[in-house]
Amino acid sequence: MDRRITPSHRIRSLVRNSNSAFHPKHLSYKWFLLANVMLGTFMAVLDATIVNVGLPKIMASFGVGLDKIEWVITAYMLAMAVALPTSGWLADKFGYKRLYFIGLFLFTLGSMLCGRSSDENMLIVSRVIQGLGAGTIQPLGMAIITREFPPNQRGIALGFWGISAAASVSFGPLIGGFLIDRFSWPLIFDVNIPIGILAMILTIIIQSEYINRKARKFDVVGFISVTIFLPLTLYTLSQGNAATNSEGWHAPFILGFAAVALIALAVFITAELTVDEPLLDLRLLLNHNFGIANIILVIFSLGMFGSTFLLPIYLQNSLGYTALQAGSVFLPVGIIQGITAPISGRISDKINPKLPLFIGVILFSFSFYLNSNLSWLTELRYIMLSLYLRGFAMGLMFTALSTVSLSEIPREKMAQASAITNSIRQLGGSLGVALLATLLSSRVSYHAQIFGGAVKPNSEVYQQTINKMKYHLQYDAGSSSTNATKLSQTLLLSNLNKQAYIQGINDDFLIAGIITLIGGIPIIFLHTKKTKIQNLPPNE
């Protein structure tokens, strides 16, 4: 039987009398609890976005390339994907307050270690600790709010909770850019420490413990197999074309890791379909709408997370933006998404969820197409147009997709459905970062070879270009004749490499747009009859 655990500590007894606002039966308790959960959610989501603008500085600080630094993002998302399905069981078994506090502690500890990392390997390990904390905070926050608020207030409570996440998306890159420009990149992690400590103190004071005595058995086989499958898959994808891997996809260690990952995936699927109480009830994916919606979600996540990873690097490395300038361009995205999401929900309820979904897919794909025509002279207004469209498209798509995906799921299966959706979204995002980073490295190399092969030192055009640059360096910059010749050749090569890099980013965005457009095809097969769409709590 579910029951509340009466606190016994003296400090708690001072605030747990029936007249205290922190008593579970007090009318104000649930609102203080909501504020406590919103603080943790804001911090967790903030760090998923704040790091993007810091990647160029971190790369320069550690002297590493894109194939290594991508793991700063991938490790965080991967750890979240592992923690998401297990957090519900652990909370039922050991207590929601206790596990929420542990999640905050892990996130704060990971943040402290990130800020003190001496190399990229320590930073990646610290990001795993952070991700485990974030993967605990987010699903438990939603579960706590859903449990404490009655059905007639649950919508507005979840709406406020969603605002904290949307605010992080908008302000994360901006805050990160400011801290990096004015101070240094470790501060984007250190800023979490006082917030985390405050959130832990408030959790001790405000939250009342809750343990579910009907907790299901833990699926050990499912947990171990998925924990093996996820990191090995992403590592294989990221290292297939890495600069440190001269043998490419045929390298023995790549083939070995791929084989182990496939075996782990087979074990995981078999376990989840056969055990009575699976870690993730994959049988829910056999539900028509839920299965199709999650296929669409994976495809959308590939482009969404991958593009968020690419654009700050382009802005800083190619256009020379500061971290603050690069972060500020993302400010309107979350705001537009927050305004558009309720409109999408209204259209889904009154007309048909397919309408905002189709419009969103077209706009989302078109925004990627706009980004596939970038150059080193691209103006800010052109970049902002693509981001305006992306924010509008995301607001349209994800609300409608959440509505239709849960339309045929029984209420008692909602928790499992939410765990599957969150895990799939994180997995899709991790795959998106890994795939697009790998693709970027290979396409930059390809274009560098093409551009380099097109240069003919004996051609008239080449000689004219070198002579003009040499003349400028010699007579306007005061360089000697010998130095001017060498420097002009170096500048020409540097320009070719810069063009190859931008062209590689353009190829990435074009691929993301094509993938997103393909993701619109399954929408046709969704069931959207009004008799089947229920008024269910939003799936975050």
N, C-alpha and C positions, 0 to 999 in steps of 0.2 A: 504493500500500500504506500502511496506517495505521502510524505509528511514533511513538515518543516522542522528543522533542528533548532531547538531553543539555545541561544548563545549563553555561555556560562562565564565568560571573562568579565572582570569587574568593569573595565572601560565600556564594554558593550551594554552592561546592565544599566549604566547611567543614561543611555539613549534609547533603551528598548522598552521603557514603560509605555503604556497604551496612549499616553498624551504626546509622545515624541513623534515628530514628523518622520523619523526613521523606523517607526514600528510598522510592520507589514499591513496592519489593519488601518493605519492612518491614511486619510484621503490624499495627503501630499506625498506619501511614500513612493508611489509608482513614478511620480514626476521627477523626484530626486534620483531615483534609480535610472530613469531614462537619460538624465543629464550625465550620470556616471558612465553609462554605456556609450553615449554619443562621444564623450571625451576619448574613450579607448578606441572606438571605431575611427574617429578622425585621425588619431595618431597612426593607426595601422595602415589605413589607406593612403595617408600622406606620404609615408615612406616608400610606397609602391610607385609614386609619381615623382617625388622630389629628387630621386637619384638620377633620373634621366638626363637632366641638364648638367649634372656633375661628371658624367662619364668622360668627356674630353680632358678635363683637368686630372681625373684619376688616372687615365691612360698616360698622360704626360708625366705624372708624379711617379708612377711605377715603371714607366718605360715599356709598356706592353701594347699589343695590338688588339684589334676588335675581336678576334677569335677567342681571346682570353677574357677580355673585360665584359663580354656579353653574359658571362656567368655571374656577374654581380647582380644582374636582374633575374636571370634564369634560376639561380640557386634560391633566391627569395620566393619566387613563384612556385618552384618545385616543392620546397618545404611546406608552403601553404597547402598545396595540393595533397600532400601526405597527411597533414594535420587535420584538414577539414573533415574527412569521413570518420576519424577516430575521436574527435573532440566531443561529439554527442554521447558516445558510449562512456567515455571517461567521466563526463559531467554527471551522467545518470548514476554511475558507480560510486564516485568519490565526492560529488557535490558541485553544483554550478558555481557557487561563490568561490570555492577553493580552486577550481580549475581556471576560472576567469582571472583570479589573482595570479596564478602560476603563468597564464598566458601573458599578462602584463609584465610580470617579472622577467620572463624569457625575452620579451621584446625589448625591454629597457636594458637588460644585460647585453643582448646582441647589439643594440645601438652603441653602448659604451665601448664594446670591443671593436666595432666597425670604425669608430673615430680614432682608435688607437692602433689600427692595423699598420704593420711595418712593411707588408708586401701584399700582392694581390691574392695570394693563397689564404692568408689570414683573414682578409676582407671577405672572401667568398664563404669561408667557414662561419664567420660572424653573421653573414647574411642568412645562412641556413638557420642559425639560432633565432634571428629576428623573424624569419618566415614561419617557424614553428609557433612562435608567440602570436603572430598575426593570424595564422590559421586556426588558432584557438579562440582569439578575441572575437572575430567577426561572426561566426555561426552561433556562438554562445550568446552574443549580444542580441541577436534577433530572437533566439529562443527565450531569453529572459524577458524581453519586452512582450512577446506573444503570450507568455504565461501570466504576467502580472496585469496586463491591461485587458479589460472586458471587451467583447466583440464590438460594441458600439464605439469604443475609443481606440481600438487597435489600429485602424487605418491612419488616424492622425499621428499616433505614436510612431508607427513605422515610417510615416512621411517625414517626421522630424529626424528619425534615425537615418533615413536616406539622404537628408540634407547634409548631415555631417560627412557622409561619403562623397557627395557631389562637390562640397566645398573643398575637400582635399584634392580632388581632381583638378579643380580650377586654380587653387592657390598653392598647391605643392610645387610645381615648377617655378612659380614666381618667387616663393619663399626661398627655394633652393638656389635660384640664380642670385638673389640678393646676398645670401650668406656666403656664397662662393666668391662673388666679386668683391665684397667688402672685407671678408675675412679669409677663410680657407675651406676646402671641401670637407674636412672632418666635422665641421660644425653642422653640416646637414644631418649628421647622425647624433651629435652631442645634444642638439636641440630637443631630442626626444627624452633625454634623461630626466629633467625636472618635470616634464609633462607626465612621464611614466610613473615617477614617484608620487606625484599628486593623485594620479588615477588609482594607484594602489592604496593610498591612505583613504581615499573616498570609498573604495570598495570595502575596506575593513569596517568603516564607520556606517555606511549606508546599507549595503546589501545584506539580506537575510539568507541563510543557507537553505538549500533545497536538494534533497537526494531522492532519486526515483528508485524505490525498492523493487521495481519490476524490470530492472535493467537486463537487457538481453546478454547472452554469452558473447564473448569477444572472439571474432573471427581471426585467429592467429595466422592461418595459412593465407588468407586474403591479404592481411596487412603485410606480411613478409614478402609475398610475391609482388604486390604493387609497389612496395618500397624498393625492390630490386629493379623492376621494370622501368619505372619513371626516370631515375638518374642515368641508367645505362643507355636508354633510348636517346635522351637529350645529349649525353656525352658523345655517343656515336654520330649523331647528326652534326654536332658542332665541330668534331675533330676530323670528319671525312675529308674536308678540303682545307684544313688548317695549315698555316705556313710551317708549323713544326712537324707535320706529317708528310714526308716526301713520297710515300707510297700511295697516298690517297685512299680511296674506298677499298682498295685491295690489301691494305695493311693487315697483317695477322691479328693484331689486337682489336682493330675495328670489326673484323669478321667475327672474332670470338665474343666481343661484347654484344654484337647484334644477335648472335645465336642465343646467348644467355638471356637477353631481353625478350626474345620471342618465346623461349621456354617459360620464362616468368609470366608473360602475358597469358599463355595457354593455361598455366596453373591457376592464375587469378580468375580467368573467365570460368574455368571448370568449377573452382571452389565456390564462386559467387552464385552459380546456377544450381548447385547441388546441396549446399549446407542450408539448414533450417533458418539460421539467423546470420545472414551475410553482412560483411562490412559495408558493401554497397549492393543494394538489391537490384542487380542488373536486369532482373526480369521485368522491372518497370519500363525498361527501354523497349519492350515488346508492345507497350501501349502505343497506339498509332500516333497520336499527337505528340506525346512526350518523347518518343524515339526520334521522330522527324525534327522536332524543335531542337533537340540536343545535337543532331547532325549539323543543323544550321548554325547553332551556337559555336561549335568548334570552328567552322569555316569563318564566321565573323571574327572570332577571337584571334585567329591567325593574322588577319590584316590589322585589327585594332591595336593589339599589343605590339606587333612588329613595327607598325608605322610610328607609334609613340616612341619607340626606341630609336628609330632612324632620324627623325626630323631634328631633334636637338643637336645630333652629331653633325648633320649637314649645315645647320645654321651657324655653329661655332667654328667648325673646321674649314668650311668652304666660303661662307660669307663673312667670317670674322666677327660674328655677334659675340657680345659678352654673355656670360651665363645668365645674368639678369634679363638681358634683352631676349635671349632664347626662351627663358621661362615665361616672360610676359605674354608671348604670342598664344600660349595655351589658356590664358585666363578666360576668354569668352566661351571655350568649349563646354566646360561644366555648367556655366550659367545658361547657355542656350539649351543644353541637354535637360537641365532642371526645369526650364520653362516649357519645353516641348513635350516632356514625358506625360504630364497630366492630359495634354491635348490628345496624345496618342491613345491614352487610356480611355478617354471619352469617345473617340472614334471607334475604338475596339468594342466598347460596350454598345454603342448606338447603331453602328453600321456593320463593320466587318474588320477583324484584325488583319486580314490580308492587305487591306488598303494601305495603312501606314507601313506595313512590312515591305511591300513592293516599292513604295515611294522612298523609304529609307535605304533599301538596297541600291536603287538607282543613284541616289544622291551620294551614298557612301562610295560606290564605285567611281562616280564622276570626280569626287574629291581626290581619289588616288590617281586618276588620270591626269588631273591638273598638276599633281606633284611629280608626275613622270616627265614633265617638261621643264624641270628646274635647270638653272645655269648659275654661273658665278655672278651674274648681273640681275638675277630675279628680284623684283621689287617686293617690299613688305606687303603691300595691298593684295598682290597675287597670292602670296602664301596665306594671308589671313582669310581670303575668300574660300580657299580649300578647307580651312579649319572651321569657318562658320558653317559650311555645308556638312562637315563631319559631325559637329555638335548637334545640328538639327537632325541629321540622319540617325545618330545614336539614340537620341531621345525618342524618335519615332519607332525604331526597331525593337529595342530591348524591352520596353513596356508591353508592346503588343505581343512579343515573343513569350514573355513571362505569362501573360494572360492565357494565351492559347495552349502553351505547353502543359499547364496544370488543369486544363479544362476537363479532362477525363480521368484525373487521378483521385482516388478516394481520400478523404480527409485524414484517415489514420495512416496513410502512406506519405503524407506531406513532408515529414522530417527526412525520410529517406530520399524522396524526390529532390528536396532542396540540397542535400549532401551531394547527390549525383551531379546536379546542375552546376554547383559551385566547383566541384572537383574537375568536371569537364571543361569549364571555363578557364580554370587555372592551367590545366593541361594544354588546352588550345593556345593560350597565351604563351606558355613556355615553348611550345613547338614553333609558334610564330616567330619569337625572338631568335631561336636557334636556327630555323630555316632561313630567315631573311638575312641574318648575320653571315651564315655560311654562303648564301647566294651572293651577298655583297662582295665578299672577299674574292670569289671566283670571277664575278663579272668585272670587278676593278682590274684584276690581273688580265682578263681577256681584252678589255679595252686598252689597257696600257700596251699590250703587245701589238694590237692593231694600229694604235696611234704611232707607236715607236717604229713599226715596220713601214709606215707611210712616209716617214721622214727620210729623205734622200739627200745626204750631205753634198752631193755634187750637183743637185738641181739648182736652177736659177732662183727659184722662190726661196729656197733655204738660204742661199748665199745672200740674197737681198735682205732677208729678215735678220740674219746674224750681223750683217754690216751696219744696218740701221741701229740695232741695239748696241753694237760696239761703238758706233759714233756717239750715241747718247751717253754711254758710260764713260767714254774717254774725254769728251769735251764739255759735257754738262755735269757729270759726277766727279770728274777729276781723276779717273782711274788710268793706270798705265795701259799701253797698247796690249801687252801680254795678258794682264789681268782682265782687261775688258773683253778679250776674245774668250777666255775661259768662263768668265761670269755670264756672258751672253748665251753661251751654250748651256750653262747650268740653269739659267732662267727659262730658257726654252723648254728644257726637259722638265723642269718643275711645273710649268704651265700645262704640259701634256699630261703629267701625272694628276694634276688637279682636275683637268677635264675628264680623265678616265675615272676618277673617284666619283665625280658628280654623275657621270653617265651610269656608273654602277648603281648609285642610289636611285636614279630614274628607272632603271630596269627593275629594281626591287619594288618600287611603288606601282609600276605597271603590272607586275605579277600579283601584287596584293589586290589591285583592282579587278583583275581577271578572276582571282579566287573568290572575291566577294560577290562578283556578278554570278558566278556558278552557284554560290550559296543561295541565290534567290530561286533557283529551280525547284528545290523541294517544297517551297512555300505553296506551290500549286496543289500539293497533295494533302495539305492540312485540312482537318475537319473544323469548320467554323460556323456550324449551325447554332443559332442562339439557344436552342433547347439544350445544347451540350455545354455551353459556356457557363460556368458557375461563378458566383461572386466569391472568389477565394482570396486569401491574404497574398499580397505581392511576394514574389520570390526574389530575394536579393542575392 
